[in-house]
Amino acid sequence: QEQAQRLDDQERMRAETFARMKAKSSQNQQMYLAATAEKTAKEKEDEAKALAYQHDKVRRDMEALEQEKRNRALEKERLRQALAEQVADKQRREEEEAQAKSEFVELYRAQAEQAIKDDKDAQRRARQRAIEHRLQLQKQIEEKQQREDETSTSVMTDAEKLLNK
């Protein structure tokens, strides 16, 4: 009996140990499953964060690229406007220079025409003065001739001859 009792006690202890081990194993399995689930959830969360970060980075990169395109387009437009202003300024200066040159040519031509006209007038006046001078000389010669004729001793009377001496 004692031996049966011992065997029963051993059997019971084995059963308790088995039950404890089974419970512990079950608890370990539950802890493993919980840890695995937590690890899996953490990995999924990390993957979701990484994917969200990648999407955010791609979005930011695309926005930066779009902003760079807009900046390049604005710079192109500014350069185009600056070039158009330079071209307009150059054309305006060329037109002003052409206008000034045209005015200079017109003034020079007018001055040349006036100089030619003045020269012709001066020549005409010189000829006129020469003619008037010749006429005056002829007149003086005629007057002198007439005086000489009047005072010629052959025409003069004796009294006139005495007066002229």
C-alpha positions as a Python dict, from the first residue, in 0.01 Angstrom:
ca = {
    (1, 'Q'): (0, 0, 0),
    (2, 'E'): (266, 230, 85),
    (3, 'Q'): (426, 158, -235),
    (4, 'A'): (101, 209, -418),
    (5, 'Q'): (60, 530, -235),
    (6, 'R'): (407, 634, -343),
    (7, 'L'): (335, 536, -698),
    (8, 'D'): (12, 728, -688),
    (9, 'D'): (196, 1027, -543),
    (10, 'Q'): (458, 998, -814),
    (11, 'E'): (190, 962, -1075),
    (12, 'R'): (8, 1259, -934),
    (13, 'M'): (331, 1462, -922),
    (14, 'R'): (408, 1362, -1277),
    (15, 'A'): (58, 1465, -1378),
    (16, 'E'): (93, 1796, -1192),
    (17, 'T'): (437, 1851, -1340),
    (18, 'F'): (304, 1763, -1682),
    (19, 'A'): (8, 1997, -1629),
    (20, 'R'): (244, 2270, -1507),
    (21, 'M'): (476, 2215, -1798),
    (22, 'K'): (184, 2208, -2034),
    (23, 'A'): (49, 2528, -1879),
    (24, 'K'): (395, 2682, -1891),
    (25, 'S'): (438, 2571, -2248),
    (26, 'S'): (99, 2709, -2332),
    (27, 'Q'): (189, 3029, -2153),
    (28, 'N'): (524, 3041, -2334),
    (29, 'Q'): (348, 2979, -2663),
    (30, 'Q'): (101, 3256, -2586),
    (31, 'M'): (389, 3486, -2491),
    (32, 'Y'): (571, 3384, -2811),
    (33, 'L'): (259, 3446, -3017),
    (34, 'A'): (201, 3777, -2840),
    (35, 'A'): (566, 3875, -2890),
    (36, 'T'): (552, 3763, -3252),
    (37, 'A'): (225, 3953, -3305),
    (38, 'E'): (375, 4258, -3139),
    (39, 'K'): (691, 4223, -3348),
    (40, 'T'): (483, 4178, -3663),
    (41, 'A'): (268, 4478, -3570),
    (42, 'K'): (583, 4683, -3501),
    (43, 'E'): (734, 4573, -3834),
    (44, 'K'): (412, 4660, -4014),
    (45, 'E'): (404, 4996, -3837),
    (46, 'D'): (770, 5056, -3927),
    (47, 'E'): (701, 4955, -4288),
    (48, 'A'): (398, 5188, -4295),
    (49, 'K'): (610, 5471, -4151),
    (50, 'A'): (888, 5400, -4403),
    (51, 'L'): (635, 5390, -4687),
    (52, 'A'): (473, 5713, -4563),
    (53, 'Y'): (818, 5872, -4537),
    (54, 'Q'): (903, 5759, -4889),
    (55, 'H'): (571, 5893, -5021),
    (56, 'D'): (628, 6221, -4835),
    (57, 'K'): (985, 6244, -4968),
    (58, 'V'): (866, 6174, -5323),
    (59, 'R'): (594, 6438, -5281),
    (60, 'R'): (845, 6692, -5146),
    (61, 'D'): (1090, 6608, -5425),
    (62, 'M'): (814, 6653, -5684),
    (63, 'E'): (711, 6985, -5526),
    (64, 'A'): (1075, 7098, -5527),
    (65, 'L'): (1104, 6993, -5892),
    (66, 'E'): (785, 7180, -5981),
    (67, 'Q'): (908, 7487, -5792),
    (68, 'E'): (1240, 7466, -5977),
    (69, 'K'): (1052, 7444, -6308),
    (70, 'R'): (843, 7750, -6212),
    (71, 'N'): (1157, 7938, -6107),
    (72, 'R'): (1327, 7849, -6437),
    (73, 'A'): (1018, 7960, -6628),
    (74, 'L'): (1010, 8289, -6433),
    (75, 'E'): (1381, 8342, -6492),
    (76, 'K'): (1333, 8268, -6862),
    (77, 'E'): (1049, 8520, -6874),
    (78, 'R'): (1258, 8781, -6689),
    (79, 'L'): (1546, 8724, -6930),
    (80, 'R'): (1309, 8744, -7227),
    (81, 'Q'): (1168, 9072, -7095),
    (82, 'A'): (1515, 9212, -7028),
    (83, 'L'): (1622, 9117, -7380),
    (84, 'A'): (1307, 9273, -7526),
    (85, 'E'): (1378, 9593, -7329),
    (86, 'Q'): (1738, 9596, -7450),
    (87, 'V'): (1625, 9546, -7809),
    (88, 'A'): (1365, 9823, -7770),
    (89, 'D'): (1625, 10055, -7616),
    (90, 'K'): (1870, 9979, -7896),
    (91, 'Q'): (1604, 10043, -8161),
    (92, 'R'): (1504, 10366, -7986),
    (93, 'R'): (1868, 10480, -7971),
    (94, 'E'): (1918, 10386, -8337),
    (95, 'E'): (1603, 10578, -8431),
    (96, 'E'): (1720, 10878, -8226),
    (97, 'E'): (2063, 10859, -8389),
    (98, 'A'): (1906, 10830, -8734),
    (99, 'Q'): (1679, 11125, -8652),
    (100, 'A'): (1976, 11328, -8526),
    (101, 'K'): (2179, 11231, -8833),
    (102, 'S'): (1888, 11322, -9058),
    (103, 'E'): (1851, 11656, -8880),
    (104, 'F'): (2227, 11714, -8908),
    (105, 'V'): (2221, 11627, -9279),
    (106, 'E'): (1921, 11856, -9330),
    (107, 'L'): (2088, 12138, -9137),
    (108, 'Y'): (2418, 12082, -9321),
    (109, 'R'): (2236, 12083, -9657),
    (110, 'A'): (2044, 12398, -9560),
    (111, 'Q'): (2368, 12565, -9450),
    (112, 'A'): (2540, 12458, -9772),
    (113, 'E'): (2251, 12591, -9979),
    (114, 'Q'): (2257, 12914, -9778),
    (115, 'A'): (2636, 12940, -9823),
    (116, 'I'): (2597, 12887, -10199),
    (117, 'K'): (2318, 13142, -10208),
    (118, 'D'): (2522, 13387, -9999),
    (119, 'D'): (2822, 13328, -10226),
    (120, 'K'): (2610, 13392, -10535),
    (121, 'D'): (2464, 13702, -10371),
    (122, 'A'): (2814, 13820, -10280),
    (123, 'Q'): (2931, 13756, -10639),
    (124, 'R'): (2623, 13935, -10773),
    (125, 'R'): (2681, 14230, -10538),
    (126, 'A'): (3051, 14235, -10634),
    (127, 'R'): (2955, 14241, -11005),
    (128, 'Q'): (2694, 14505, -10929),
    (129, 'R'): (2950, 14716, -10741),
    (130, 'A'): (3202, 14661, -11023),
    (131, 'I'): (2940, 14771, -11277),
    (132, 'E'): (2842, 15068, -11061),
    (133, 'H'): (3211, 15154, -11014),
    (134, 'R'): (3271, 15132, -11391),
    (135, 'L'): (2967, 15346, -11453),
    (136, 'Q'): (3086, 15595, -11195),
    (137, 'L'): (3432, 15597, -11350),
    (138, 'Q'): (3281, 15642, -11696),
    (139, 'K'): (3065, 15918, -11560),
    (140, 'Q'): (3368, 16082, -11396),
    (141, 'I'): (3563, 16040, -11721),
    (142, 'E'): (3274, 16191, -11915),
    (143, 'E'): (3245, 16477, -11666),
    (144, 'K'): (3618, 16535, -11679),
    (145, 'Q'): (3605, 16520, -12056),
    (146, 'Q'): (3319, 16762, -12054),
    (147, 'R'): (3503, 16994, -11816),
    (148, 'E'): (3812, 16970, -12026),
    (149, 'D'): (3608, 17040, -12331),
    (150, 'E'): (3454, 17333, -12154),
    (151, 'T'): (3789, 17450, -12028),
    (152, 'S'): (3980, 17368, -12342),
    (153, 'T'): (4190, 17665, -12441),
    (154, 'S'): (4075, 17651, -12796),
    (155, 'V'): (3713, 17690, -12689),
    (156, 'M'): (3788, 17935, -12408),
    (157, 'T'): (3780, 18297, -12438),
    (158, 'D'): (4078, 18503, -12342),
    (159, 'A'): (3916, 18603, -12013),
    (160, 'E'): (3842, 18235, -11920),
    (161, 'K'): (4199, 18142, -11998),
    (162, 'L'): (4324, 18411, -11761),
    (163, 'L'): (4091, 18291, -11487),
    (164, 'N'): (4201, 17926, -11513),
    (165, 'K'): (4568, 18022, -11479),
}
